Amino acid sequence: VMVIVILALASLAIGSQFMQSAQSWMLDERIQTASQLAQERAEQLLADRRLNEYAAVPAGTSTETLTGNFTGYTRNTVVSAYAGPACPVLDCREVVITVTDADGRVRAETSLMVADY
């Protein structure tokens, strides 16, 4: 009887750890997906800049509500003029890309600078 009680207590502890790790894996997956979506948008903007010159990245804000495999994710892109000391030329734009999940929590954010050279 004592062995059964000890095994029952041990299985409860192991079971709760398993549940916590499963929840952690889901959160990790959301963060990884959001990071990939932010990187995808950054690469798209850099490709537009390379192919269509500086005017292809105009100042402004755009919001995409994603569908398909990415239903629930929202990608927000803010492009604004930047005139700080990090700008190597006369005209730069700062780009901030934020990705939120279905819970409305920011899961990834990246920023980059686009220069008119």
C-alpha positions as CSV (number, residue, x, y, z in Angstrom):
1,V,0.0,0.0,0.0
2,M,2.9,2.4,0.8
3,V,4.4,1.8,-2.6
4,I,1.1,2.7,-4.3
5,V,0.8,5.9,-2.3
6,I,4.4,6.9,-3.2
7,L,3.9,6.2,-6.9
8,A,0.6,8.1,-6.9
9,L,2.3,11.2,-5.4
10,A,5.2,10.9,-7.8
11,S,2.9,10.6,-10.8
12,L,1.0,13.8,-9.8
13,A,4.2,15.8,-9.7
14,I,5.3,14.4,-13.0
15,G,1.9,15.1,-14.6
16,S,1.9,18.7,-13.5
17,Q,5.4,19.2,-14.9
18,F,4.3,17.7,-18.2
19,M,1.3,20.2,-18.4
20,Q,3.6,23.1,-17.8
21,S,6.1,22.0,-20.4
22,A,3.3,21.6,-23.0
23,Q,2.1,25.1,-22.3
24,S,5.6,26.4,-22.6
25,W,6.0,24.7,-26.0
26,M,2.9,26.4,-27.3
27,L,4.2,29.8,-26.2
28,D,7.6,29.1,-27.8
29,E,5.9,28.2,-31.0
30,R,3.9,31.5,-31.0
31,I,7.0,33.5,-30.4
32,Q,8.9,31.7,-33.1
33,T,6.1,32.1,-35.7
34,A,5.8,35.8,-34.8
35,S,9.5,36.3,-35.2
36,Q,9.4,34.6,-38.6
37,L,6.5,36.8,-39.7
38,A,8.4,40.0,-38.6
39,Q,11.5,38.8,-40.5
40,E,9.5,38.1,-43.6
41,R,8.1,41.6,-43.7
42,A,11.5,43.1,-43.1
43,E,13.0,41.1,-46.0
44,Q,10.0,42.1,-48.2
45,L,10.6,45.8,-47.5
46,L,14.4,45.5,-48.1
47,A,13.7,43.7,-51.4
48,D,11.3,46.5,-52.4
49,R,13.9,49.1,-51.6
50,R,16.5,47.2,-53.6
51,L,14.3,46.7,-56.7
52,N,12.2,49.8,-56.7
53,E,14.5,52.4,-55.0
54,Y,13.9,54.3,-51.9
55,A,10.4,55.6,-52.8
56,A,9.1,52.0,-52.5
57,V,9.2,52.3,-48.7
58,P,7.0,55.3,-48.0
59,A,6.4,56.7,-44.6
60,G,3.1,55.5,-43.0
61,T,1.5,52.7,-41.1
62,S,0.1,49.4,-42.4
63,T,-1.7,46.7,-40.5
64,E,-2.2,43.2,-41.9
65,T,-4.5,40.7,-40.3
66,L,-3.0,37.4,-41.5
67,T,-5.1,34.4,-42.6
68,G,-4.5,30.8,-43.5
69,N,-1.8,29.1,-41.4
70,F,-1.3,32.4,-39.6
71,T,-4.9,33.2,-38.6
72,G,-4.9,35.2,-35.4
73,Y,-1.6,37.0,-36.0
74,T,-1.6,40.7,-36.8
75,R,1.5,42.4,-38.4
76,N,1.8,46.2,-37.9
77,T,4.5,48.1,-39.9
78,V,5.4,51.7,-39.1
79,V,7.7,53.6,-41.4
80,S,8.7,57.1,-40.2
81,A,11.3,59.7,-41.1
82,Y,14.6,59.4,-39.1
83,A,17.1,62.2,-38.8
84,G,19.2,61.0,-35.9
85,P,22.9,60.6,-35.8
86,A,22.8,57.0,-37.0
87,C,21.6,58.1,-40.5
88,P,24.6,58.0,-42.8
89,V,23.0,60.1,-45.5
90,L,20.5,63.0,-45.8
91,D,17.3,60.9,-45.8
92,C,16.6,57.8,-43.7
93,R,13.4,56.0,-42.6
94,E,13.0,53.9,-39.5
95,V,10.9,50.8,-39.9
96,V,9.3,49.1,-36.9
97,I,7.5,45.8,-37.4
98,T,5.4,44.4,-34.6
99,V,3.6,41.1,-34.6
100,T,0.8,40.2,-32.2
101,D,-1.0,36.9,-31.7
102,A,-4.6,36.1,-31.1
103,D,-4.3,37.1,-27.5
104,G,-3.3,40.6,-28.5
105,R,0.1,40.2,-27.0
106,V,3.2,41.4,-28.8
107,R,5.2,38.3,-29.6
108,A,7.9,39.8,-31.9
109,E,9.2,43.3,-32.8
110,T,12.0,44.2,-35.1
111,S,13.3,47.5,-36.5
112,L,15.5,48.5,-39.3
113,M,16.6,51.6,-41.2
114,V,16.3,52.3,-44.9
115,A,18.5,55.0,-46.4
116,D,18.3,56.9,-49.6
117,Y,21.8,56.6,-51.1
